[in-house]
């Protein structure tokens, strides 16, 4: 896919970027290289290759699901200026 100066201006507008006309040739070269790499990747034969989430298929080490902190709910609620039924009471800010 060949890009021209108008394509760069349109992309800059869509991305809400200000681009100087002197910068357009450099951006054309940059985007041309990126598009060439994409074309090269599309040309690779991937038939029969399963998609991977990560190149190393290592299982996650999981820790035991057990409680390690004591229940301090009542202690923390006692510090609040207003609490009721285990909930903090706050002033109404939206009507």
Buried (B, 14 or more C-beta within 10 A) or exposed (E): EEBEEEBBBEBBEEEEEEBEEEEBEEBBEEBEEEEEEEEEEEEEEEEEEEEEEEEEEEEEEEEEEEEEEEEEEEEEBEEEEEBEEEEEEEEEEEE
